[in-house]
Amino acid sequence: MAVQSLNHEQRAFVEAVHDFAQRECGTREQRDALTDQGHEVHNQQLYERIAELGWLGVTVPEEFGGSGTGAVELCLLLEEVSRGMIRSASSGSA
């Protein structure tokens, strides 16, 4: 999806996930440290930070503690998680 077709909130969301990925696992050294030199596909501490940001509940209705957004936001999250090489088995980037 072209970034210009996103609304302001969606663009801000993409930027936040991108910035997180760059900060937390933007270098080979960071990714190696997070994955025990590539032997692990999931890092629990990284997963917990993603959960704290509320991104795991991106499509969960607000009345159940989620963000209440939709499939577009989920796709945006997964795209940035993949692009940023965020290593978490639950994020589809193993």
BAMARMAR-500764 format. One record per atom (N, C-alpha, C, O): x negated, y, z. Coordinates in steps of 0.1 Angstrom, whole numbers, padded with zeros to 4 digits, always signed. Atoms other than C-alpha are relative to their C-alpha. Layout:
<sites>
XYZ...
</sites>
This chain:
<sites>
-0008-0012+0000+0000+0000+0000-0009+0012+0000-0018+0013+0008+0008-0012+0001-0014+0034-0009+0003+0008+0012+0014+0010+0017-0001-0008-0012-0021+0055+0021+0009+0012-0001+0016+0016+0008-0008-0012+0001-0004+0085+0007+0015-0003+0000+0023+0006+0003-0014+0004-0001+0029+0066+0007+0004-0003+0014+0016-0006+0017-0003+0003-0014+0027+0061+0045+0005+0013+0006+0001+0024+0002-0004-0012-0008+0044+0085+0069-0011+0003+0010-0021-0004+0011+0011-0005-0009+0024+0104+0095-0003-0010+0011-0015-0012+0014+0002+0010-0010+0029+0078+0122-0008-0012-0005-0017-0017+0002+0007+0012+0005+0018+0050+0100-0015+0003-0004-0024-0005-0001+0014-0004+0003-0013+0069+0088-0008+0001+0013-0020-0003+0013+0007-0001-0012-0022+0077+0124-0003-0014+0006-0014-0016+0012+0002+0014-0005-0018+0040+0133-0011-0007-0007-0020-0013-0001+0011+0006+0008-0041+0029+0105-0013+0006+0004-0023-0001+0006+0013-0006-0005-0067+0054+0116-0004-0005+0013-0016-0007+0016+0004+0004-0014-0065+0043+0152-0006-0014+0000-0016-0017+0006+0005+0014+0001-0070+0006+0143-0014+0000-0007-0023-0007-0003+0013-0001+0007-0098+0015+0119-0011+0005+0009-0022+0000+0010+0009-0005-0009-0115+0036+0145-0004-0010+0011-0016-0011+0015+0003+0011-0010-0112+0008+0171-0009-0010-0006-0019-0014+0001+0008+0010+0006-0127-0017+0147-0014+0005-0002-0024-0002+0001+0013-0006+0002-0156+0006+0139-0008+0001+0013-0020-0002+0014+0007-0002-0013-0163+0013+0176-0003-0013+0007-0014-0014+0013+0002+0012-0008-0159-0022+0189-0007-0011-0008-0014-0019-0001+0007+0011+0007-0172-0044+0161-0004+0004-0014-0003-0003-0024+0004-0006+0013-0185-0022+0133-0014-0004-0005-0017-0002-0016+0013+0005+0004-0220-0037+0133-0001-0015+0001+0006-0021+0008+0003+0015-0001-0233-0072+0127-0004-0004+0014+0000-0014+0019+0004+0003-0014-0249-0071+0162+0012+0000+0009+0013-0009+0017-0012+0000-0008-0216-0062+0178+0009-0013-0003+0013-0019+0007-0007+0012+0004-0198-0090+0159-0006-0013+0005+0000-0022+0010+0007+0012-0005-0225-0115+0168+0002-0001+0015+0004-0012+0020-0001+0000-0015-0223-0105+0205+0015-0005+0004+0016-0012+0014-0014+0004-0003-0185-0109+0204+0004-0014-0003+0013-0020+0003-0004+0014+0005-0185-0143+0187-0011-0010+0004-0011-0021-0003+0011+0010-0003-0216-0160+0203-0007-0004-0013-0008-0016-0016+0007+0001+0012-0235-0155+0171+0008-0008-0011+0002-0015-0019-0008+0006+0010-0206-0166+0150+0006-0014+0003+0013-0020-0005-0005+0013-0004-0198-0198+0169+0015+0001+0005+0021-0010+0005-0014-0001-0006-0165-0185+0184+0008+0009-0010+0003+0019-0015-0008-0008+0009-0136-0171+0163+0009+0009+0008+0015+0018+0002-0009-0009-0009-0119-0154+0193-0008+0006+0011-0016-0001+0017+0007-0007-0012-0131-0129+0219+0011+0005+0009+0019+0014+0005-0011-0003-0010-0107-0127+0249+0000+0014+0004+0010+0021+0005+0000-0014-0004-0119-0093+0260+0004+0009-0011+0011+0019-0008-0005-0008+0011-0114-0078+0226+0015-0001-0002+0022+0008-0004-0014+0002+0000-0080-0094+0225+0008+0008+0010+0018+0013+0007-0006-0007-0011-0071-0079+0258+0000+0015-0002+0010+0022+0001+0000-0015+0003-0081-0044+0247+0010+0003-0011+0017+0013-0010-0010-0002+0010-0059-0048+0216+0014-0001+0006+0023+0007+0003-0012+0001-0007-0031-0059+0239+0003+0013+0008+0015+0018+0008-0002-0012-0007-0036-0029+0261+0004+0012-0008+0012+0021-0004-0004-0011+0009-0032-0006+0231+0014-0002-0005+0020+0007-0012-0014+0002+0004+0002-0022+0225+0001-0006-0015+0012-0007-0020-0001+0004+0014-0007-0035+0190+0005-0014-0001+0010-0018-0012-0005+0013+0001+0003-0071+0198+0015+0000-0001+0021-0010-0006-0015-0001+0001+0039-0060+0201+0005+0009-0010+0016+0015-0009-0003-0010+0010+0040-0039+0170+0014-0002-0006+0021+0007-0009-0013+0002+0006+0072-0056+0157+0010-0004+0011+0022-0007+0007-0009+0003-0011+0087-0064+0191+0009+0012+0003+0004+0023+0005-0009-0011-0004+0118-0043+0199-0004+0007+0013-0009+0001+0022+0004-0008-0012+0112-0015+0224+0006-0005+0013+0000-0005+0023-0007+0005-0012+0138-0030+0248-0007-0012+0006-0004-0016+0018+0007+0012-0005+0115-0060+0251-0015+0003+0002-0023-0006+0004+0014-0004-0003+0083-0040+0257-0009+0002-0012-0021+0005-0011+0008-0002+0012+0071-0036+0221+0001+0014-0006+0007+0023+0001+0000-0013+0007+0066-0008+0197+0013+0003-0008+0017+0014-0010-0012-0002+0007+0098-0014+0178-0002+0004-0015+0008+0009-0021+0001-0003+0014+0083-0009+0144+0003-0012-0008+0009-0021-0004-0004+0011+0008+0085-0032+0115-0011-0007-0007-0023-0007-0003+0009+0008+0008+0069-0054+0089-0012+0008-0006-0023+0003-0008+0011-0009+0006+0050-0025+0073-0011+0002+0009-0023+0001+0006+0011-0003-0010+0032-0017+0105-0008-0013+0003-0020-0012+0006+0007+0013-0003+0024-0054+0111-0010-0002-0012-0021-0006-0009+0009+0001+0011+0009-0055+0076-0012+0009+0001-0023+0006-0002+0011-0010-0001-0011-0023+0082-0009-0005+0011-0022-0004+0009+0009+0005-0011-0024-0038+0115-0009-0011-0005-0021-0011-0003+0007+0012+0004-0034-0071+0099-0011+0004-0011-0022-0001-0011+0009-0004+0011-0050-0053+0069-0013+0007+0007-0024+0004+0003+0012-0007-0006-0072-0031+0092-0008-0009+0009-0020-0008+0010+0007+0010-0008-0080-0060+0115-0009-0008-0009-0021-0011-0005+0009+0007+0010-0093-0079+0085-0011+0008-0005-0022+0004-0006+0010-0009+0006-0111-0050+0070-0010+0003+0010-0022+0004+0007+0010-0004-0010-0127-0041+0103-0007-0012+0007-0015-0010+0016+0006+0013-0005-0136-0078+0110+0001-0001+0015-0008-0005+0022-0003+0002-0014-0120-0077+0144+0002-0015+0003+0011-0021-0003+0000+0015-0002-0126-0113+0157+0009-0004+0011+0005-0003+0023-0010+0005-0010-0095-0125+0174+0008-0011-0008+0015-0007-0018-0008+0011+0006-0079-0159+0165+0014+0004-0002+0020+0000-0012-0014-0003+0001-0045-0145+0171+0003+0011-0010+0015+0013-0013-0003-0011+0009-0049-0116+0147-0001-0004-0014+0000+0004-0024+0001+0005+0014-0054-0138+0116-0013+0003-0006-0014+0002-0018+0013-0003+0006-0090-0128+0112-0011-0010+0003-0023-0006+0003+0010+0010-0005-0107-0160+0123-0010-0003-0011-0019-0012-0009
</sites>
